[in-house]
Amino acid sequence: MHTFCIPTKEDVSPLNKKYFDYFNDKLGIMPNLYAMLALSDTGLDSYVQLQSRKQLLTIEEKEVISLVVGAFNESAYCLQAHAMIARLNGFNEQQMAEIKTGTAAFDPKYDTLARLTYSMVLNKCKPEESTLDQFFAMGYTNTHLVDVVLCIGANMISNMLTRTMNVPLDNPPEISI
């Protein structure tokens, strides 16, 4: 079995070195996922651009998608990271546990989004028609749907990378709220 080593700043391209400085400054660590993406000369930069693009989805909506996809793919790394972000954005443990199953009965809009996301990953990108109809009935638009697809795609990338390369969990410094 191949063993993957987490690169250091000295191991990566000049384009990726700036991200080591940025994340260490902002988070106090370089997340292992991002370090592994830096093994590609342009992979980390491309991923950061995808994640930071302008979109209509709120941070809470993005976390609903991330938790559903991470749970579906059994990505411990991504679930740890997104649970932390979800907590910081107002979700409690019970809500996150429910979201991971593809539902969110505590909020109709999040429930619709969780159900759509789950339907898309379960049915190989072809959601059930009734789920898609409910998504639009909740006030979401075609633009939102494109943003959902892009968010699912970004999460699939990180899930695949962390599972394929056995990326170890991060040990972030304690965050005081």
C-alpha angles and dihedrals in degrees: 000000000000117000118214120209123207108242124231126221089267091058099057139075121274089252091057096044090075089061092056088056093043097050094041088052096045101035105018089240141056103242111238092232091058092044090054091048086055089067084084113068091229103015098095094046091049092049094047090050090051092049095045099045119127113263144156097243117103121231088254092053091048090052091051088055093044094051093048093048094043092050093046091052093040092233105167091185095054093042091054092049096045094044088057092049092044091052090051088053097052106272117133127211095262092051092048091049090053094046090054088062091056098258138088109188090171090073125028095211094048089045091055091047093047091048092049092048092048091047091051096051094040094048097044096257096317108105122203109270093235090053091051091047090052090050091058092041088059089062099264116141138209087267090056090050091054089049090050091052092049091048092050089048094051090049092048089054093053092042092051094046096047093047097041094046096035092235109198120235117266121246100214120192114260112278117214117211 
